[in-house]
Amino acid sequence: MQFTYVLPGWEGFAADGRVLRDAMSRQHGLRVPTSCYYLIDAGYTNCEGFLASFRGQKYHLNEWRQGHRPRNDEKLFNLRHVSTRNVIERCFGLIKIR
C-alpha cells in the first residue's frame, strides 16, 4: 500500500482524463515503467501502460466470495482487477483519514 505519485491541487469535479494528462505532461510527472501497468477504472480507455476492466462484464465481489466462479476469462480478469483496485481504494481511505 504505497503511492508512487501524488498530484495535489485539482478540484474534485475535474475530469479524470484531464488530471491524468496533466500528470503525464509535467517535467517530473507520472511515468509508467516499461513492462508495467497502472490499473484504471472504466472511465478511462486502455492504452499503453494502463489497464481498465472489460466493459459489459459484471463483477460483484460479494458473489465471488460466496463461492461463485467466473465463467469466462473476461470475468476472471475483472475479478482480479477489482480485487486489486480495492487495495487502491483502501489507500485513498487511509489518506483521507490522515
C-alpha positions in Angstrom: 0.0 0.0 0.0 2.4 2.6 -1.3 1.9 5.6 -3.5 4.3 6.1 -6.4 3.0 9.5 -7.5 0.6 12.1 -6.0 -0.6 15.2 -7.8 -2.5 17.5 -5.4 -4.3 20.7 -6.2 -7.0 19.6 -8.6 -10.7 20.3 -7.8 -12.8 17.2 -7.0 -15.0 17.7 -10.1 -12.1 17.8 -12.6 -12.3 15.2 -15.3 -10.1 12.2 -14.5 -8.6 12.2 -18.0 -7.7 15.8 -17.8 -5.9 15.2 -14.5 -4.1 12.2 -15.9 -2.9 14.1 -19.0 -1.6 16.9 -16.8 0.2 14.5 -14.5 1.9 12.8 -17.5 2.8 16.1 -19.2 4.8 17.6 -16.3 8.6 17.5 -16.4 8.8 15.2 -13.3 5.3 13.8 -13.9 3.8 10.4 -13.8 5.8 7.8 -15.8 4.8 4.2 -16.4 7.8 1.9 -16.0 8.5 -0.4 -19.0 6.5 -3.7 -18.9 4.3 -2.3 -16.1 0.7 -1.2 -16.0 -1.4 1.0 -13.8 -5.0 -0.1 -13.1 -7.6 2.4 -14.2 -11.4 2.4 -13.9 -13.8 2.1 -16.7 -13.9 5.9 -17.1 -10.6 5.7 -19.0 -9.6 3.7 -22.1 -6.9 1.1 -22.3 -3.7 2.4 -23.6 0.0 1.7 -23.2 0.7 1.3 -19.5 -2.9 1.5 -18.4 -5.4 -1.4 -17.9 -9.1 -1.0 -17.5 -11.6 -3.7 -16.8 -13.7 -5.3 -19.5 -16.8 -3.4 -20.2 -20.1 -5.3 -20.2 -18.8 -7.9 -17.7 -20.5 -7.6 -14.3 -18.3 -8.3 -11.4 -19.5 -8.3 -7.8 -17.0 -9.3 -5.2 -19.7 -10.4 -2.8 -20.9 -13.1 -5.2 -17.4 -14.4 -5.8 -16.8 -14.5 -2.0 -19.8 -16.7 -1.7 -18.2 -19.4 -3.9 -19.4 -18.4 -7.4 -16.7 -18.7 -10.0 -16.1 -16.5 -13.1 -17.5 -18.1 -16.2 -15.0 -16.8 -18.7 -11.6 -15.1 -19.0 -13.0 -11.6 -19.1 -14.9 -12.1 -15.8 -11.8 -13.7 -14.2 -9.8 -10.7 -15.3 -12.4 -8.3 -13.9 -12.4 -10.2 -10.6 -8.6 -9.8 -10.3 -8.8 -6.2 -11.5 -11.5 -5.2 -8.9 -9.7 -7.1 -6.1 -6.6 -5.1 -6.7 -8.5 -1.9 -7.1 -9.9 -2.4 -3.7 -6.4 -2.2 -2.2 -6.1 1.2 -4.1 -9.4 2.4 -2.6 -8.2 1.5 0.9 -5.1 3.5 0.4 -7.2 6.6 -0.6 -9.3 6.0 2.5 -6.1 6.0 4.7 -5.0 9.3 3.2 -8.4 10.8 3.8 -8.3 9.8 7.5 -4.9 11.5 7.9 
